[in-house]
Amino acid sequence: MKISILCGGKSSRMQSEKGLVLYQNKPFIEHIIEAVLPISENIQLITNTNDYDYLAYKKIKDIIVDKGPLGGIYTALVHSETEMNLILSCDIPLISTEILMELIENHGINFDVSVFEDTNRIHPLIGIYSKRILPILKEAIDGNELKMMRFISTVNHQLIPIPNAKRDFFKNINSVTELNELNTNLSQLK
């Protein structure tokens, strides 16, 4: 299974490259790589910057720029040699191998996309995506239909429920305030 970590995004709320924000003295991206390595070493980073060059993994620039997460997923799938692909955003430092294994084990082979959901929201950037969706994905990008949830509703997808108790481990950190809250709440998560 190919693993793609989307390191794009404008990061306007974080005011720095999100994947390189430090959490427990380590960049977010390194927490995510630690979580995925037991699953596969076939990792690629989708990034338009050289900031991740210190990591030994393949870096790929967006094929079509400024198309948000859908553009990143498109680039990841075009550059993947595997049918099924684990796609993750770079701003989920609490993700664990256990959670990712749960996703893989619950993924139904008849589905083109499998993502987690809790009672409040769907987590589209912790998901399994099939190369079969490439034509639909390209059509959405060409039509500037870039909303993740709308796109997922157009493909054969599976929502895997997560208990609310685990919800914090899926949290994406988008701002300095959220990072501060994460550090404050750390003791409660352990």
Backbone as a printed PyTorch tensor [residue, N CA C, xyz], in Angstrom:
tensor([[[  0.8500,  -1.1830,   0.0000],
         [  0.0000,   0.0000,   0.0000],
         [  0.8930,   1.2440,   0.0000]],

        [[  0.5870,   2.1580,  -0.8760],
         [  1.3170,   3.4300,  -0.9340],
         [  0.7120,   4.3660,   0.1140]],

        [[  1.5770,   5.0850,   0.8090],
         [  1.1240,   6.0790,   1.7850],
         [  1.5500,   7.4520,   1.2850]],

        [[  0.5790,   8.3410,   1.1880],
         [  0.8640,   9.7070,   0.7530],
         [  0.4670,  10.6610,   1.8690]],

        [[  1.3840,  11.5440,   2.2160],
         [  1.1040,  12.5670,   3.2240],
         [  1.0350,  13.9040,   2.5070]],

        [[ -0.1160,  14.5590,   2.6230],
         [ -0.3320,  15.8360,   1.9520],
         [  0.2710,  16.9470,   2.7970]],

        [[  1.3180,  17.5590,   2.2810],
         [  2.0290,  18.6110,   3.0100],
         [  1.7780,  19.9730,   2.3700]],

        [[  0.6540,  20.1050,   1.7330],
         [  0.3410,  21.3670,   1.0610],
         [ -0.4220,  22.2870,   1.9810]],

        [[ -1.1380,  23.1840,   1.3760],
         [ -1.9570,  24.1060,   2.1590],
         [ -1.2420,  25.4090,   2.4020]],

        [[ -2.0170,  26.4300,   2.5410],
         [ -1.4720,  27.7770,   2.7080],
         [ -1.0090,  28.0210,   4.1410]],

        [[ -1.5370,  27.2590,   5.0970],
         [ -1.1490,  27.3910,   6.5050],
         [ -1.2760,  28.8240,   7.0230]],

        [[ -2.2880,  29.5380,   6.5550],
         [ -2.4370,  30.9410,   6.9520],
         [ -2.7640,  31.0830,   8.4420]],

        [[ -3.5390,  30.1400,   8.9840],
         [ -3.8820,  30.2410,  10.4130],
         [ -2.7320,  29.8140,  11.3100]],

        [[ -1.8980,  28.8860,  10.8380],
         [ -0.7680,  28.4310,  11.6500],
         [  0.4200,  29.3840,  11.5090]],

        [[  0.4670,  30.1020,  10.4120],
         [  1.5190,  31.0780,  10.1220],
         [  2.8890,  30.4280,   9.9610]],

        [[  2.9090,  29.1410,   9.6530],
         [  4.1450,  28.4430,   9.3070],
         [  3.7540,  27.1470,   8.6160]],

        [[  4.7200,  26.4440,   8.0590],
         [  4.4650,  25.1770,   7.3740],
         [  3.9180,  24.1740,   8.3960]],

        [[  2.6520,  23.7550,   8.2060],
         [  1.9720,  22.9600,   9.2340],
         [  2.6720,  21.6590,   9.5900]],

        [[  3.1650,  20.9530,   8.5990],
         [  3.8030,  19.6610,   8.8650],
         [  5.0730,  19.7710,   9.6870]],

        [[  5.6430,  20.9830,   9.7520],
         [  6.8920,  21.1710,  10.4810],
         [  6.6990,  21.8350,  11.8440]],

        [[  5.4500,  22.0910,  12.2050],
         [  5.1530,  22.6330,  13.5380],
         [  5.5590,  21.5930,  14.5660]],

        [[  6.1750,  22.0430,  15.6420],
         [  6.6570,  21.1220,  16.6620],
         [  5.5650,  20.7530,  17.6530]],

        [[  5.5030,  19.4730,  17.9470],
         [  4.6340,  18.9440,  18.9970],
         [  5.5000,  17.9440,  19.7640]],

        [[  5.6560,  18.1510,  21.0510],
         [  6.5550,  17.3370,  21.8690],
         [  7.9630,  17.3120,  21.2520]],

        [[  8.4290,  18.4720,  20.8540],
         [  9.7800,  18.6690,  20.3010],
         [ 10.0570,  17.9270,  18.9990]],

        [[  9.0050,  17.5560,  18.2820],
         [  9.1770,  16.8450,  17.0190],
         [  8.1520,  17.3860,  16.0160]],

        [[  8.5470,  17.5990,  14.7500],
         [  7.5900,  18.0890,  13.7590],
         [  6.4150,  17.1240,  13.5730]],

        [[  5.2360,  17.7020,  13.2950],
         [  4.0300,  16.8980,  13.0390],
         [  4.3330,  15.7610,  12.0570]],

        [[  5.0280,  16.0950,  10.9630],
         [  5.2780,  15.1200,   9.8970],
         [  6.0000,  13.8880,  10.4310]],

        [[  6.8910,  14.0740,  11.3880],
         [  7.6390,  12.9300,  11.9360],
         [  6.7520,  12.0580,  12.8170]],

        [[  5.7920,  12.6610,  13.5250],
         [  4.8140,  11.8690,  14.2940],
         [  4.0110,  10.9830,  13.3350]],

        [[  3.6060,  11.5590,  12.2110],
         [  2.7850,  10.8250,  11.2420],
         [  3.6030,   9.6970,  10.5990]],

        [[  4.8400,  10.0020,  10.2140],
         [  5.7020,   8.9680,   9.6180],
         [  5.9130,   7.8170,  10.6000]],

        [[  6.1150,   8.1130,  11.8800],
         [  6.2580,   7.0570,  12.9010],
         [  5.0270,   6.1560,  12.9370]],

        [[  3.8460,   6.7680,  12.7930],
         [  2.5990,   5.9950,  12.8390],
         [  2.4390,   5.1070,  11.6110]],

        [[  2.9310,   5.5490,  10.4450],
         [  2.7130,   4.7710,   9.2240],
         [  3.8120,   3.7420,   8.9300]],

        [[  5.0040,   3.9300,   9.4560],
         [  6.1100,   3.0250,   9.1310],
         [  5.8260,   1.5440,   9.4220]],

        [[  5.1330,   1.2050,  10.5340],
         [  4.8300,  -0.2220,  10.7460],
         [  3.8980,  -0.8020,   9.6720]],

        [[  3.2040,   0.0680,   8.9340],
         [  2.2610,  -0.3740,   7.9020],
         [  2.9720,  -0.5080,   6.5570]],

        [[  3.7610,   0.5130,   6.2050],
         [  4.4640,   0.5000,   4.9250],
         [  5.5750,   1.5450,   4.9270]],

        [[  6.6640,   1.2020,   4.2570],
         [  7.7460,   2.1710,   4.0720],
         [  7.6130,   2.8590,   2.7170]],

        [[  6.5680,   2.5090,   1.9750],
         [  6.3030,   3.0840,   0.6560],
         [  5.5720,   4.4230,   0.8510]],

        [[  6.3510,   5.4520,   1.1950],
         [  5.8010,   6.7450,   1.5950],
         [  6.2200,   7.8160,   0.5920]],

        [[  5.2640,   8.6730,   0.2410],
         [  5.5990,   9.8480,  -0.5660],
         [  4.9670,  11.0800,   0.0760]],

        [[  5.6580,  12.2040,  -0.0480],
         [  5.1700,  13.4680,   0.4880],
         [  4.7400,  14.3430,  -0.6780]],

        [[  3.5140,  14.8310,  -0.6200],
         [  3.0130,  15.7360,  -1.6520],
         [  3.2470,  17.1490,  -1.1290]],

        [[  4.2110,  17.8440,  -1.7370],
         [  4.5900,  19.1650,  -1.2410],
         [  5.1370,  20.0200,  -2.3750]],

        [[  4.8650,  21.3070,  -2.2940],
         [  5.3820,  22.2420,  -3.2950],
         [  6.5490,  23.0570,  -2.7360]],

        [[  7.0540,  22.6630,  -1.5780],
         [  8.1490,  23.3990,  -0.9540],
         [  9.3340,  22.4690,  -0.7100]],

        [[ 10.4950,  23.0490,  -0.5000],
         [ 11.6930,  22.2570,  -0.2080],
         [ 11.8720,  22.0200,   1.2900]],

        [[ 10.9220,  22.4820,   2.0910],
         [ 11.0520,  22.4080,   3.5530],
         [ 11.1780,  20.9760,   4.0780]],

        [[ 10.7070,  20.0100,   3.2960],
         [ 10.7230,  18.6140,   3.7510],
         [ 11.9090,  17.8300,   3.1820]],

        [[ 12.8240,  18.5170,   2.5360],
         [ 13.9520,  17.8320,   1.8850],
         [ 14.8290,  17.0660,   2.8740]],

        [[ 14.7850,  17.4240,   4.1510],
         [ 15.6110,  16.7080,   5.1370],
         [ 15.1130,  15.2810,   5.3690]],

        [[ 13.8940,  14.9840,   4.9310],
         [ 13.3460,  13.6280,   5.0770],
         [ 13.7180,  12.7970,   3.8530]],

        [[ 13.9730,  11.5240,   4.0530],
         [ 14.4870,  10.6560,   2.9830],
         [ 13.4140,  10.1350,   2.0330]],

        [[ 12.1900,  10.6130,   2.1480],
         [ 11.1050,  10.0910,   1.3180],
         [ 10.9560,  10.9000,   0.0420]],

        [[ 10.3360,  10.2640,  -0.9440],
         [ 10.1010,  10.9040,  -2.2320],
         [  9.1640,  12.1070,  -2.0450]],

        [[  9.5370,  13.2370,  -2.6460],
         [  8.7060,  14.4390,  -2.6090],
         [  8.1470,  14.6880,  -4.0020]],

        [[  6.8590,  14.9970,  -4.0740],
         [  6.2060,  15.2230,  -5.3630],
         [  5.4310,  16.5370,  -5.2990]],

        [[  5.6150,  17.3520,  -6.3220],
         [  4.8890,  18.6340,  -6.3990],
         [  3.5100,  18.4000,  -6.9940]],

        [[  2.5510,  19.2330,  -6.5770],
         [  1.1930,  19.1370,  -7.1270],
         [  1.2260,  19.2170,  -8.6460]],

        [[  0.4790,  18.3350,  -9.2940],
         [  0.3580,  18.3550, -10.7500],
         [ -0.4580,  19.5880, -11.1600]],

        [[ -1.5290,  19.8240, -10.4330],
         [ -2.3670,  21.0010, -10.6760],
         [ -2.3570,  21.7970,  -9.3730]],

        [[ -1.7840,  22.9940,  -9.3910],
         [ -1.5950,  23.7450,  -8.1490],
         [ -2.8640,  24.4740,  -7.7000]],

        [[ -2.8840,  24.8030,  -6.4050],
         [ -3.9650,  25.5780,  -5.7890],
         [ -5.3410,  24.9260,  -5.9180]],

        [[ -5.3880,  23.6190,  -5.7700],
         [ -6.6720,  22.9070,  -5.8150],
         [ -6.9700,  22.2120,  -4.4870]],

        [[ -6.2990,  22.6540,  -3.4250],
         [ -6.5830,  22.1520,  -2.0890],
         [ -6.2990,  20.6720,  -1.9450]],

        [[ -6.9310,  20.0470,  -0.9470],
         [ -6.6970,  18.6190,  -0.7020],
         [ -7.0160,  17.7310,  -1.9080]],

        [[ -8.0450,  18.0900,  -2.6800],
         [ -8.3660,  17.2520,  -3.8450],
         [ -7.2040,  17.2350,  -4.8360]],

        [[ -6.5600,  18.3810,  -5.0120],
         [ -5.3900,  18.4350,  -5.8880],
         [ -4.2570,  17.5640,  -5.3570]],

        [[ -4.0730,  17.5690,  -4.0410],
         [ -3.0480,  16.7310,  -3.4220],
         [ -3.3570,  15.2510,  -3.5840]],

        [[ -4.6140,  14.8870,  -3.4060],
         [ -5.0190,  13.4780,  -3.5680],
         [ -4.8230,  13.0540,  -5.0230]],

        [[ -5.1930,  13.9230,  -5.9430],
         [ -5.0120,  13.6330,  -7.3710],
         [ -3.5390,  13.3440,  -7.6640]],

        [[ -2.6600,  14.2350,  -7.2150],
         [ -1.2140,  14.0650,  -7.4300],
         [ -0.7390,  12.7490,  -6.8010]],

        [[ -1.1880,  12.4700,  -5.5700],
         [ -0.7840,  11.2410,  -4.8690],
         [ -1.1810,  10.0010,  -5.6620]],

        [[ -2.4110,   9.9800,  -6.1800],
         [ -2.8960,   8.7990,  -6.8960],
         [ -2.2120,   8.6340,  -8.2460]],

        [[ -1.9660,   9.7390,  -8.9540],
         [ -1.2640,   9.6610, -10.2420],
         [  0.1270,   9.0580, -10.0430]],

        [[  0.7740,   9.4100,  -8.9330],
         [  2.1400,   8.9460,  -8.6750],
         [  2.2010,   7.6580,  -7.8500]],

        [[  1.0910,   6.9700,  -7.7290],
         [  1.0770,   5.7250,  -6.9660],
         [  1.0310,   4.5260,  -7.9060]],

        [[  1.7530,   3.4800,  -7.5250],
         [  1.7370,   2.2460,  -8.3100],
         [  0.7910,   1.2210,  -7.6870]],

        [[  0.1130,   1.5860,  -6.6050],
         [ -0.7930,   0.6340,  -5.9420],
         [ -2.2480,   1.0560,  -6.1470]],

        [[ -3.1170,   0.0680,  -6.1640],
         [ -4.5550,   0.3340,  -6.3470],
         [ -5.1310,   1.1140,  -5.1580]],

        [[ -4.8210,   0.6370,  -3.9450],
         [ -5.3420,   1.2860,  -2.7460],
         [ -4.2350,   2.1260,  -2.1130]],

        [[ -4.6210,   3.2910,  -1.6200],
         [ -3.6480,   4.2550,  -1.1060],
         [ -4.1420,   4.8630,   0.1930]],

        [[ -3.2410,   4.9160,   1.1540],
         [ -3.5510,   5.5780,   2.4140],
         [ -3.1300,   7.0350,   2.2650]],

        [[ -4.0920,   7.9400,   2.4190],
         [ -3.8350,   9.3760,   2.2540],
         [ -4.0710,  10.0580,   3.5940]],

        [[ -3.0730,  10.8500,   4.0140],
         [ -3.1500,  11.5410,   5.2990],
         [ -2.7410,  12.9960,   5.1290]],

        [[ -3.3270,  13.8640,   5.9490],
         [ -2.8710,  15.2520,   5.9740],
         [ -1.6790,  15.3530,   6.9270]],

        [[ -0.9590,  16.4540,   6.8430],
         [  0.2720,  16.6020,   7.6390],
         [  0.0210,  17.2460,   8.9980]],

        [[ -1.2520,  17.4490,   9.3480],
         [ -1.5520,  18.2080,  10.5720],
         [ -2.3080,  17.3870,  11.6090]],

        [[ -2.0220,  16.0780,  11.6510],
         [ -2.7040,  15.1680,  12.5940],
         [ -1.6680,  14.4550,  13.4670]],

        [[ -0.9860,  15.1880,  14.3500],
         [  0.1450,  14.6110,  15.0950],
         [ -0.2160,  13.4970,  16.0660]],

        [[ -1.4920,  13.3430,  16.4080],
         [ -1.8730,  12.3110,  17.3720],
         [ -2.2670,  10.9900,  16.7200]],

        [[ -2.2250,  10.9390,  15.3850],
         [ -2.6270,   9.7080,  14.6940],
         [ -1.7050,   8.5620,  15.1190]],

        [[ -2.2630,   7.3580,  15.1800],
         [ -1.4740,   6.2100,  15.6420],
         [ -1.5560,   5.0620,  14.6380]],

        [[ -0.5920,   4.1750,  14.7280],
         [ -0.5950,   2.9690,  13.9000],
         [ -1.8780,   2.1850,  14.1440]],

        [[ -2.2950,   2.1030,  15.3960],
         [ -3.5060,   1.3500,  15.7550],
         [ -4.7310,   1.8940,  15.0070]],

        [[ -4.8820,   3.2050,  14.9760],
         [ -6.0340,   3.8160,  14.2900],
         [ -5.9560,   3.5370,  12.7920]],

        [[ -4.7620,   3.6530,  12.2300],
         [ -4.6060,   3.4190,  10.7910],
         [ -4.8640,   1.9550,  10.4410]],

        [[ -4.4490,   1.0440,  11.3110],
         [ -4.7250,  -0.3850,  11.0880],
         [ -6.2280,  -0.6510,  11.1360]],

        [[ -6.9130,   0.0600,  12.0200],
         [ -8.3760,  -0.0610,  12.1150],
         [ -9.0270,   0.3410,  10.7900]],

        [[ -8.5210,   1.4190,  10.1930],
         [ -9.0330,   1.8800,   8.9010],
         [ -8.8040,   0.8150,   7.8370]],

        [[ -7.5860,   0.2860,   7.7740],
         [ -7.2390,  -0.7120,   6.7600],
         [ -8.0630,  -1.9890,   6.9440]],

        [[ -8.1920,  -2.4370,   8.1950],
         [ -8.9270,  -3.6720,   8.4700],
         [-10.4250,  -3.5390,   8.1800]],

        [[-10.9780,  -2.3350,   8.3440],
         [-12.4120,  -2.1320,   8.1280],
         [-12.7570,  -1.7100,   6.7020]],

        [[-11.7400,  -1.4340,   5.8990],
         [-11.9790,  -1.0050,   4.5210],
         [-12.5760,  -2.1460,   3.7130]],

        [[-13.7590,  -1.9000,   3.1510],
         [-14.4000,  -2.8990,   2.2940],
         [-13.8370,  -2.8020,   0.8890]],

        [[-13.4250,  -3.9250,   0.3050],
         [-12.7660,  -3.8910,  -1.0000],
         [-13.6740,  -3.3650,  -2.1120]],

        [[-14.9900,  -3.3460,  -1.8810],
         [-15.9000,  -2.8350,  -2.9050],
         [-15.9640,  -1.3150,  -2.9150]],

        [[-15.3490,  -0.6700,  -1.9300],
         [-15.4200,   0.7900,  -1.8400],
         [-14.1920,   1.4350,  -2.4610]],

        [[-14.4070,   2.5990,  -3.0680],
         [-13.3020,   3.3560,  -3.6590],
         [-12.6490,   4.2990,  -2.6480]],

        [[-13.4100,   4.6750,  -1.6340],
         [-12.8970,   5.5660,  -0.5890],
         [-13.4410,   5.0850,   0.7500]],

        [[-12.5750,   5.0090,   1.7560],
         [-12.9990,   4.7200,   3.1330],
         [-12.3990,   5.7790,   4.0440]],

        [[-13.2630,   6.4250,   4.8230],
         [-12.8010,   7.4530,   5.7650],
         [-13.5300,   7.2720,   7.0960]],

        [[-12.9690,   7.8500,   8.1270],
         [-13.5830,   7.7830,   9.4540],
         [-14.6320,   8.8830,   9.6280]],

        [[-15.5890,   8.6000,  10.5020],
         [-16.5390,   9.6360,  10.9200],
         [-16.7910,   9.4960,  12.4110]],

        [[-17.0190,  10.6480,  13.0750],
         [-17.5010,  10.6220,  14.4450],
         [-18.8680,  11.2900,  14.4460]],

        [[-19.4190,  11.5570,  15.6040],
         [-20.7760,  12.1100,  15.6280],
         [-20.8340,  13.5300,  15.0790]],

        [[-19.7080,  14.2360,  15.0390],
         [-19.6900,  15.6180,  14.5760],
         [-19.2370,  15.8050,  13.1440]],

        [[-18.3320,  14.9520,  12.6810],
         [-17.7750,  15.2130,  11.3560],
         [-17.1400,  13.9810,  10.7350]],

        [[-16.8700,  14.1380,   9.4470],
         [-16.1600,  13.1150,   8.6830],
         [-14.7070,  13.5620,   8.5830]],

        [[-13.7800,  12.6160,   8.5650],
         [-12.3440,  12.9240,   8.5180],
         [-11.7850,  12.4660,   7.1620]],

        [[-11.9450,  13.2860,   6.1230],
         [-11.5840,  12.8410,   4.7730],
         [-10.0900,  12.7170,   4.5210]],

        [[ -9.2630,  13.3070,   5.3870],
         [ -7.8260,  13.2480,   5.1390],
         [ -7.1070,  12.2620,   6.0570]],

        [[ -7.8790,  11.2630,   6.4770],
         [ -7.3340,  10.0360,   7.0650],
         [ -8.1440,   8.9590,   6.3530]],

        [[ -7.6790,   8.5840,   5.1650],
         [ -8.5320,   7.7100,   4.3730],
         [ -7.7830,   6.8110,   3.4170]],

        [[ -8.5340,   5.8360,   2.9110],
         [ -8.0420,   4.9530,   1.8610],
         [ -8.7390,   5.3870,   0.5740]],

        [[ -7.9380,   5.6190,  -0.4530],
         [ -8.4420,   6.0960,  -1.7420],
         [ -7.9360,   5.1810,  -2.8500]],

        [[ -8.8440,   4.7960,  -3.7310],
         [ -8.4990,   3.9200,  -4.8450],
         [ -8.0960,   4.7350,  -6.0670]],

        [[ -7.1570,   4.2060,  -6.8380],
         [ -6.7860,   4.8500,  -8.1050],
         [ -7.9750,   4.8990,  -9.0710]],

        [[ -8.9870,   4.0550,  -8.8400],
         [-10.1510,   4.0290,  -9.7380],
         [-10.8840,   5.3720,  -9.7820]],

        [[-10.6950,   6.2090,  -8.7420],
         [-11.4380,   7.4730,  -8.7050],
         [-10.7580,   8.5840,  -9.5170]],

        [[ -9.5910,   8.3030, -10.0930],
         [ -8.8490,   9.3570, -10.8010],
         [ -9.6800,  10.1310, -11.8340]],

        [[-10.4650,   9.4680, -12.7060],
         [-11.2360,  10.2480, -13.6840],
         [-12.2660,  11.1810, -13.0300]],

        [[-12.9270,  10.7110, -11.9680],
         [-13.9330,  11.5290, -11.2720],
         [-13.2390,  12.6860, -10.5500]],

        [[-12.0840,  12.3880,  -9.9920],
         [-11.2940,  13.4000,  -9.2960],
         [-10.8390,  14.4870, -10.2610]],

        [[-10.3570,  14.0890, -11.4340],
         [ -9.8940,  15.0530, -12.4450],
         [-11.0600,  15.9340, -12.8980]],

        [[-12.2180,  15.3200, -13.0730],
         [-13.4120,  16.0650, -13.4900],
         [-13.7890,  17.1120, -12.4370]],

        [[-13.7380,  16.7380, -11.1640],
         [-14.0640,  17.6700, -10.0740],
         [-13.0810,  18.8380, -10.0600]],

        [[-11.7950,  18.5310, -10.2140],
         [-10.7640,  19.5760, -10.2110],
         [-10.9490,  20.5020, -11.4120]],

        [[-11.1760,  19.9110, -12.5890],
         [-11.3780,  20.7320, -13.7960],
         [-12.5890,  21.6390, -13.6590]],

        [[-13.6150,  21.1650, -12.9360],
         [-14.8290,  21.9660, -12.7250],
         [-14.7370,  22.8660, -11.4980]],

        [[-13.5620,  22.8720, -10.8680],
         [-13.3310,  23.6610,  -9.6480],
         [-14.3010,  23.2990,  -8.5230]],

        [[-14.7320,  22.0430,  -8.5040],
         [-15.5820,  21.5070,  -7.4300],
         [-14.6360,  20.9070,  -6.3960]],

        [[-14.1720,  21.7300,  -5.4580],
         [-13.0500,  21.3360,  -4.6160],
         [-13.4240,  20.9780,  -3.1830]],

        [[-14.6950,  20.9320,  -2.8660],
         [-15.1040,  20.5960,  -1.4970],
         [-14.9710,  19.0850,  -1.2920]],

        [[-14.1920,  18.7170,  -0.2710],
         [-13.9040,  17.2990,  -0.0010],
         [-15.1780,  16.4800,   0.1980]],

        [[-16.0900,  16.9810,   1.0240],
         [-17.2760,  16.1910,   1.3540],
         [-18.1660,  15.9980,   0.1230]],

        [[-18.2610,  17.0240,  -0.6860],
         [-19.0630,  16.8960,  -1.9060],
         [-18.4420,  15.8500,  -2.8150]],

        [[-17.1200,  15.8880,  -2.9260],
         [-16.4460,  14.9090,  -3.7930],
         [-16.6790,  13.4860,  -3.2820]],

        [[-16.4710,  13.2810,  -1.9890],
         [-16.6320,  11.9280,  -1.4280],
         [-18.0440,  11.4040,  -1.6870]],

        [[-19.0380,  12.2960,  -1.6430],
         [-20.4200,  11.8530,  -1.8740],
         [-20.6400,  11.3900,  -3.3160]],

        [[-19.7380,  11.7470,  -4.2380],
         [-19.9040,  11.3640,  -5.6490],
         [-19.2410,  10.0250,  -5.9880]],

        [[-18.4850,   9.4740,  -5.0420],
         [-17.8150,   8.1900,  -5.3100],
         [-18.3510,   7.1210,  -4.3610]],

        [[-18.0670,   5.8780,  -4.6840],
         [-18.5090,   4.7520,  -3.8550],
         [-17.6680,   4.7530,  -2.5750]],

        [[-18.2470,   5.2620,  -1.4880],
         [-17.4680,   5.4660,  -0.2690],
         [-18.0710,   4.7560,   0.9390]],

        [[-17.2200,   4.5870,   1.9250],
         [-17.5840,   3.9220,   3.1720],
         [-17.1750,   4.8440,   4.3240]],

        [[-18.0910,   5.0460,   5.2680],
         [-17.7910,   5.8250,   6.4700],
         [-17.6210,   4.8520,   7.6280]],

        [[-16.4700,   4.9050,   8.2730],
         [-16.1730,   3.9980,   9.3820],
         [-16.3260,   4.7800,  10.6820]],

        [[-17.2960,   4.4040,  11.5140],
         [-17.5270,   5.1710,  12.7460],
         [-16.4110,   4.9990,  13.7670]],

        [[-16.1060,   6.0980,  14.4450],
         [-15.1430,   6.0420,  15.5540],
         [-15.8630,   6.4980,  16.8160]],

        [[-15.5340,   5.8980,  17.9540],
         [-16.1650,   6.3330,  19.1930],
         [-15.7020,   7.7450,  19.5690]],

        [[-16.5840,   8.5030,  20.1720],
         [-16.2450,   9.8690,  20.5670],
         [-15.0210,   9.9250,  21.4780]],

        [[-14.7930,   8.8660,  22.2320],
         [-13.6380,   8.8370,  23.1390],
         [-12.3220,   8.9300,  22.3780]],

        [[-12.3190,   8.4790,  21.1140],
         [-11.0960,   8.5050,  20.3100],
         [-11.0010,   9.7460,  19.4280]],

        [[-12.0180,  10.5830,  19.4660],
         [-12.1220,  11.7050,  18.5280],
         [-10.8970,  12.6220,  18.5280]],

        [[-10.3060,  12.8650,  19.6910],
         [ -9.1660,  13.7820,  19.7810],
         [ -7.9580,  13.3050,  18.9790]],

        [[ -7.8220,  12.0040,  18.7920],
         [ -6.6720,  11.4730,  18.0610],
         [ -6.7460,  11.7700,  16.5620]],

        [[ -7.9210,  12.2040,  16.0940],
         [ -8.1310,  12.5130,  14.6800],
         [ -8.0220,  14.0100,  14.4120]],

        [[ -7.8600,  14.7720,  15.4580],
         [ -7.9110,  16.2330,  15.3600],
         [ -6.7900,  16.7680,  14.4780]],

        [[ -7.1920,  17.6040,  13.5080],
         [ -6.1490,  18.2790,  12.7480],
         [ -5.9300,  19.6500,  13.3740]],

        [[ -4.6710,  20.0120,  13.4820],
         [ -4.2580,  21.2260,  14.1820],
         [ -3.9900,  22.3060,  13.1310]],

        [[ -4.8500,  23.3180,  13.0960],
         [ -4.7830,  24.3310,  12.0420],
         [ -4.3100,  25.6920,  12.5020]],

        [[ -4.2220,  25.9090,  13.7950],
         [ -3.8680,  27.2480,  14.2750],
         [ -3.0120,  27.1470,  15.5320]],

        [[ -2.3840,  28.2520,  15.8640],
         [ -1.5620,  28.3170,  17.0710],
         [ -2.4330,  28.0480,  18.2970]],

        [[ -3.6600,  28.5670,  18.2910],
         [ -4.5940,  28.3400,  19.4030],
         [ -4.8560,  26.8460,  19.5800]],

        [[ -5.1280,  26.1360,  18.4730],
         [ -5.3880,  24.6940,  18.5530],
         [ -4.1480,  23.9380,  19.0310]],

        [[ -2.9690,  24.3930,  18.6200],
         [ -1.7240,  23.7620,  19.0800],
         [ -1.5640,  23.9520,  20.5860]],

        [[ -1.8510,  25.1480,  21.0660],
         [ -1.7730,  25.4220,  22.5090],
         [ -2.7640,  24.5640,  23.2760]],

        [[ -3.9840,  24.4190,  22.7360],
         [ -4.9970,  23.5700,  23.3770],
         [ -4.5220,  22.1140,  23.4210]],

        [[ -3.8940,  21.6660,  22.3320],
         [ -3.3760,  20.3020,  22.2740],
         [ -2.3410,  20.0760,  23.3580]],

        [[ -1.4300,  21.0120,  23.5010],
         [ -0.3870,  20.8910,  24.5250],
         [ -0.9900,  20.9480,  25.9310]],

        [[ -2.0120,  21.7600,  26.1220],
         [ -2.6890,  21.8700,  27.4260],
         [ -3.4200,  20.5720,  27.7700]],

        [[ -4.0600,  19.9770,  26.7520],
         [ -4.8750,  18.7750,  26.9760],
         [ -4.0760,  17.4810,  26.9230]],

        [[ -2.7940,  17.5690,  26.6490],
         [ -1.9750,  16.3780,  26.4540],
         [ -2.0760,  15.4100,  27.6230]],

        [[ -2.0220,  15.9440,  28.8290],
         [ -2.0520,  15.0730,  30.0070],
         [ -3.3710,  14.2830,  30.0860]],

        [[ -4.4580,  14.8620,  29.5640],
         [ -5.7520,  14.1760,  29.5960],
         [ -5.8310,  13.0490,  28.5830]],

        [[ -5.0210,  13.1280,  27.4960],
         [ -5.0690,  12.1090,  26.4490],
         [ -4.2490,  10.8820,  26.8130]],

        [[ -3.3130,  11.0300,  27.7070],
         [ -2.4320,   9.9080,  28.0370],
         [ -3.1380,   8.8840,  28.9070]]])
